[in-house]
């Protein structure tokens, strides 16, 4: 199993001095790596992770730069890429509620997710993985991402999407913790209901309980429970890559809670022992 990590200035600093080792650097934009010393990247593959959500509308899919995405994936030597099992309510042809969908609407949503997975896969030079997204219940976040549509977070739907589209599951454990919390489930029970035999990559980071909002995926430092859940998942899956999603670039990521060099080093050393 190879180790990967979000691209960040903190990661670059650790790699330059040889404090940690990763086999893959994850980024949403290949151009971001142009300013990084070549020796940091030359012996590593790049994981490109930027696609529209799997529930995107036809217009959103058609406006995405697929030719550039395919070229970036080949240039980066990415072994695969992924799309989130998510919708924007605005992408649905009629008004739809984020938390409660009828059987008819749920069926239509699952069919769109399957159809879009096939459509995306046909335009990419590498396998497409589908990533479980975080569901945040009815609590309203004070800022940021409001959470995924409930229909796409149900284990039965994820099973059908994976089996019907032929995609593998990218298991994001922080997302699973959030979804399980807001569905009133134990995280292990929720993950155990997912198609774990298809997992080829696992994402880890540290979610947090936020007053008035419940469990949120903020990509903070991993805590003991996150490591315990990872070990539980590794005993039931055979991933090729384990990716730490701590750190990053841009607004909201380059803050102390997400980019501390010492915490990043500690997590990568701990994960390298898995």
Secondary structure as UniProt FT lines:
FT   STRAND          2..6
FT   HELIX           9..16
FT   TURN            17..18
FT   STRAND          24..27
FT   HELIX           30..35
FT   HELIX           38..41
FT   TURN            42..43
FT   STRAND          45..48
FT   TURN            54..55
FT   HELIX           58..63
FT   HELIX           66..76
FT   STRAND          80..84
FT   HELIX           89..91
FT   HELIX           103..121
FT   TURN            122..123
FT   STRAND          127..131
FT   TURN            137..138
FT   HELIX           150..153
FT   HELIX           155..165
FT   STRAND          168..172
FT   HELIX           173..183
FT   HELIX           187..192
FT   HELIX           196..198
FT   STRAND          201..204
FT   STRAND          206..210
FT   TURN            211..213
FT   STRAND          214..220
FT   HELIX           224..234
FT   TURN            235..236
FT   STRAND          241..244
FT   TURN            251..253
FT   HELIX           256..259
FT   HELIX           261..272
//
